[in-house]
Amino acid sequence: MSQITLRLRSELPSSLDASRIRLDEWVQLSTLEIERFQLQSRSGPIAIGDLFEVSVRSDVSMPRLVFDGCMQPVSGIGFQHKLGEILCESNVGDHAGSCMSGGRIVVRGDAGDHLGSPIGSRTVGMSGGQIIVEGSAGDDAGHRMRRGEIWIGSNVGKRLATWMVAGTFGVAGNCGPTIAYGMRRGTLIFGRPPTLDKRRFSTPIPLRSAFLGLMSRNSAAKWLTPDFLHSLNVCRGDQLIDGRGEIWMPTSGTESTKTGASN
């Protein structure tokens, strides 16, 4: 297996599209082939080698792509990702993890808008795999999510999980308005009580689930401690479309310090 590291050595253009990068294809390429690989920007195609120092290791247990440097101007990182791990050591731009079906993406910073959501005319967002964002995420995260997991270590913007079909989405911090509009199934887990539309979601009741113990042992989110999980309420919706999704959340009196989230 190979680990490919792209270490930023030049200022990135204001808009760079990384959606052509496929880790499952790159592990078959030589260092020189990766350096010559071109990405699109507003000013035209740019070779990877003009922006990054490329290094390849073969002594790793699974395929891995590491972005070493701030990727905030870069969109489409992890588009259609399906195996191995993509590790971003800092912030990333819009559409990270869009349409991914497997593997894992870890962002040790913030993510932009449309995390794990469709791109362009596509109608299905994330359908598998796992996204972990240690910081915050922007608007429209998890739109049309069908399967998989997304974990946000801080806050998230507007229109979270709209038209979500299935999967698990956890947010440790605060969430913007219009949560889970059109949600059919799946589970949202909040570290702080969200503001929900009472017309669309049922009255919260104490959560009783056989999966709580399993989740506390296997979750990628450190804030999902056993004590926190066993003190949650649950409500269901979106009832306007006969949705069967679940929202797990602390009661209004739960202290936010239990989640480890920041304002």
N, C-alpha and C positions, 0 to 999 in steps of 0.2 A: 504494500500500500504506500501511497505517496502523500506527503504534506507539501503543499505549494504555498509559499509565503510571498505576498506582494507588499513590499515596503515602500511607502510613498517617498519619492525623492524629488518631486517637482510639483509646483502648484497646480491643482486640478482646475479644469475649465468650469465655468459656472453651471454647466449642465452636461453631465456625462451619463450615458445609458449603458449599464452593465448587464442588461438582460440577455445578451448573447453568451455570457459565461455559463458553462455547464461543468460542474465539477466531475461528473461521471465521464465526460469527454476529455477534460483537461488532464486527467490522470494518465491518459495514453500519450500525451504530448511531451516533447523534450523542452528543456529550458528555452532554447532558441525559438522553438515554435510558439511558445507562450509569449515571449517577448515580441514576436511579430504579429500576434493576434490583435485585431483592431476593434475598437469600440467607437460608437457614434457619439458625436457632440454637436453643438450648434454650429461650430466652425468647421465641421467635417470629421472624417475618421482620424483616430489617434491610436498609435501602436501602444500596447501595454508597456513595452520597454522604454518608451519616451516618458512615462509617468512613474513607473515603479521599478525598483530593483527586485528581480525575480530569483528566488532560491527554491530548490526542490530537495526534499529528504525522502528516503525510502524506508526508514526504520520506525514506522508508525503502525498502529493496529488497525486504523481505518482511514479512508480518504479524508483529507482535510484541506480546506482553503482558508488561509489567514490573510486578512487585510490589516496591515500594520500602519495606522495613520487615520486621520479623520476623513471619513467617506461621506460627509454630509451633502456635498454637491452631487453625489452619485445615486442615481435611481435604478431600480430593478435588480438590486443585489439578491441573489437566490431565487430569481424567477424560474419556476418549474423545477426547483431543486428536488431531488428524489433519493439521494443516498450520501452518506458521509456527513461531515460537519463543516459549516462555514462559520468562522470565528472573526468577528469584527471588533478590533480593539478600541474603537471609539464610535462616534456617531455615524449614522447612515441616513440616506435620503428617503425619498418616497418609494412606495411599492416594493419594499423589502419583503422577500418571501411570498410574493404574489404567485398564486397558482401552484405552490409547492405541493408535492404529494408524498414526501418522505424525507428521512434524514433530519438534521437539526441545524438551526441557525442561532447563534449566540451573539448578542450585541452588547458590548460592555460600555454602553452610553445610551443615547436617545435615538429613536427611530422617527422618521417623517410620517407623512400621511399615507393612508391606504395600505397599512401593514397587513400582509396575508390576504389581500383582496384581489379581485380580478383586475386585469389590464385591458384597456381598449374595449373591444366588442365581446370579450369573453364573459360568460354568465356564471362561472363557478370560481370561487376564490380558493382558499387553501383547502386541500382534500386529504391531507395526511402530514405526518411529521410533527416537529416541535420547534417553536420559536420562543426564545428567551431574550427579553429586553431588560437589562438591569436598570435602565433609566426610565424615561417617559416615552410615550408614543403620541402621534398626532391624531388627526381626524380620520374617520371612516375605517378604523382598524377592524379586521375580522368580517368585513362585508361579504355576504354570501359564503361564509365559512361552512364547509361540508363535513370535515373530520379534522382530527389533529388537535394540537394544544398550542395556546399562546399564553405566555406569562409575562406580565408587565410589573417591574419592580417599583414603579412610582405612579405617575398620573397618566391619564389618557384623554384624548380630546372628544369632539362631538361625534354623534352617530356611531357609537360603538355597536358592533355585531348586528347591523341591520340585515334583515332577511337571512339570519343565521339558520342553517338546516340541522347541523349537528356539530359535535366537538366540544372542547373545554377551553374557556378563556378566563384567566385570572388577572385581576387588577388590584395591586396593593394600596394604591393611593386614591386620589379623587378622579371622578369621571365627569365629562361634559354632558350637555343635554342630549335628548333623543336617544335613549338607550334601548337597544334591541327592538327597534321597530320592525314588525313583520317576522319576529323570531318564531320558528316552528318547533324546533327541538334544540338539544344541546344544553350546556350548563355554563352560566356565568358565575364567577366567584369573586366577591368584593371584600377587600380588607377594610373598607369604610362604608357606611350606609349610603347607597346611591339614592338619587331622587327619581322615583318611578312614576309613570302615568297610571293613576289608579283605575282608569278605564280599561287599561290593557293588561294589568297584572293583578293576580289575586292577593288577598290579604295575607301578609306573612304569617307563617306558623313555625313552631320549632322544627328544625331539621332532624330527621331520623333516617339514616341511610347506612346500609351495610358496607358501603364503599369508603366510609370516613377513615377507618383504620388503614385500609390499603393506600388511600391517598396521602395520609400523613407520613407513611413510610417511603413512598415512591415519588412524591411531588418534586418538581424542579424548583418550586418556590419556597424559599426558606421561611417566609412569613406564615405558611400554612402549618402551624404547630398543632399538635393534638388538642391542646386546651382550646385554641381558637376554633378549630373545626367543630368541636363538640359544643360550641356555644352559639351556633349560627341559626338563623331563621331561613326559611325558603318560601318563595312565591312562584307562581306559574303563569305563563302567557307566551306570546301575545294573544290574549283572549279574543281580540277582534278578528283574528283569522283562525280561531280554534287551535292556537299554538299550544304545544306541550313542553316548551322549554322551561328550564328551572333557573332561578336566580338565588344563589346562596349569599347571605349578607349578615353582618353582625347587627344586633339590635342597636337602636339609636343611642343607648347608654354605654355601648362598648367603647372602651378607650382605644384610640388609634395607635397608641404605643404598642398594643399587642401585635399589630401587624408589622411593625418596623418600618412603616411607610413615612415619607416626609411630605410636607405641604407643597 
